[in-house]
Amino acid sequence: MKVPWVYISDLSKHEGEEVKLKCWMYNKRSSGKIHFLQLRDGTGFVQGVVVKGEVTEDQFLAVRNLWLEASLEVTGKVKRDERAPSGFELNVTGISVLHNPTDEYPIGKKDHGIDFLLDNRHLWLRSASQLAVMRIRDRVIWSAREYLHNNGFLLVDSPILTGAIGEGASGLFEVPYFDLGNAYLAQTGQLYAEAAAAAFGKVYTFGPTFRAEKSKTRRHLTEFWMIEPEVAFYDHKDNMTLQENLVSYIVQSVLQHCTAELAQIGRDTGPLERVTPPFHHITYDDAVIMLQKLGSTISYGTDFGGEDETILTQQFDRPLFVECYPKKVKAFYMKQHPEREDLVLCDDLLAPEGYGEIIGGSQREESFDLLQKRIRVEKLPEDSYGWYLDLRRYGTFVHSGFGMGIERVVAWVCGLPHIRETIPFPRTIYRLNP
């Protein structure tokens, strides 16, 4: 009878059966006549017990000479073991070495500095902790798209190369574009999402975005992924309700589906369990007063830095909306406040526990005249925004949207101190490889 090839994640379905794993040796320890192999196949980890006499002599000796990350075909009987993290182990009956490295694996048992680990990110990804983080990232993305899909949103793919600037001109990566001058790597898909919302009502974009600011903080990458919903006829309050419901859905989905992964990275789930509506709200004006009372040196009219966001979020037990910032520190497309010309109808959603901004959103300026005025004040190339102004020429409408940074959400949900572990291959001002 042919032994079936199964994945480690499916071992519970094969208790008492002989199966085959195609895997790598993650770790090994030996005790006389027994080898204990930690095996991984991308779906999980399991211990394989190799007992002298239960495999051939050649196979037993081959195991003794294996380096870490050797690729293997292992057959064995699935045995329940409540002490094992997976709940099962494999009593090995046969082993075939597909490839044994010629020297020691660079990432061994000793501790390594973060620069070394990032230089070897292509190998570091194989670790149990990184698998857990990537699975949580996958769940964050999956649940966000699931929520939007179930609520009638249409995915619209926006261009990565663009001639229109979505945010500040200082944060652009320029790319020569044939005879048309320079193109830019997209900072956001928002402007295109607005056009799609005028066509389809409820839409979102999802893709990589690029910011060229020389930021060195633990919250910044030069390349990151954003989900950006845009909704026709949603005002500022509708927009915040959508953000609140989406974030709550994501967090509860992670808690439901990623119990083992959260435990693997040692995440205290207590704070995450409190992430349910309603979230807290505070105006920018009141936030500045609060910060100043708490010792911040922030002055009115300036944007919040990471330290300010940390101080604010430490005062609340769940996510916090900061609303209605000064116009001068926000993007040109944001809707002017109906009662104060110096403010815009916007929000930043700050994650608790000191993690800060995970979402930036606003009601968009639907007035052709006011939008054109802002474009001119900001000295943006008006020709590049002709199509964007057309959205106000032909059937203008109240609309709102936001951008949610995937990596910032993952960092918060995982309780990670730095954003660089939340993406498979991080790009920072200091790092372009691997």
Summary of the structure (lengths in Angstrom):
residues: 434
radius of gyration: 26.0
end to end distance: 44.3
largest distance: 84.6
contacts: 1363
relative contact order: 0.11
helix: 35%
strand: 28%
